[in-house]
Structures are given as C-alpha cells and as structure tokens.
C-alpha cells in the first residue's frame, strides 16, 4: 500500500486503504443491476454528527434492498470513527 500523506483513507473490503486503491469490479452487482445504498453525515469538531442515527437508517435501507454488508451496525460505527480519525490530518485547524 502506497499512501501519500495528502491522500484520504477509505475502508474497502475490510481494510483501510488509500482512496486511490479503491476499485469496484465492473461485474459488481452495483454496476450490473444498479444495487446500491449509501448514507452520508458530516462532522463537527472532528466527530461524525448523529452517527448512530445515520447507521440505523442505513441498515434499514440495506435490509429493504436485501444487501448484507457482513458487518454489524456497531462495527460500522467503529469503522466510521476510525476513517474520520485516519483522515483528520488532512483538515486545517477548525475545518470539518
């Protein structure tokens, strides 16, 4: 893994990797059938805003679409906090 100090880190397929290394195969269900689900939140003072509520809503949407992430909501919350932490150095003081 080659990481540039100014490159964001993503969680992909169970690993924290530089964003430039994230590759979704063209035969992935998201491309073949349009299956997909996402949720976004922002941070305030380096903390994801209402992350539990966002993850709860995300998992309701996943259940409706019958998509299994292979992770429990608690794990997803932990990953969310870790991704924020690993990217914090990219923000200037006072930025979110």
Residue, then its C-alpha position, 0 to 999 in steps of 0.5 A: x500500500x502506497x499512501x501519500x500523506x495528502x491522500x484520504x483513507x477509505x475502508x474497502x473490503x475490510x481494510x483501510x486503504x488509500x482512496x486511490x486503491x479503491x476499485x469496484x469490479x465492473x461485474x459488481x452487482x452495483x454496476x450490473x443491476x444498479x444495487x446500491x445504498x449509501x448514507x452520508x453525515x458530516x462532522x463537527x469538531x472532528x466527530x461524525x454528527x448523529x452517527x448512530x442515527x445515520x447507521x440505523x437508517x442505513x441498515x434499514x435501507x440495506x435490509x429493504x434492498x436485501x444487501x448484507x454488508x457482513x458487518x454489524x451496525x456497531x462495527x460500522x460505527x467503529x469503522x466510521x470513527x476510525x476513517x474520520x480519525x485516519x483522515x483528520x490530518x488532512x483538515x486545517x485547524x477548525x475545518x470539518 
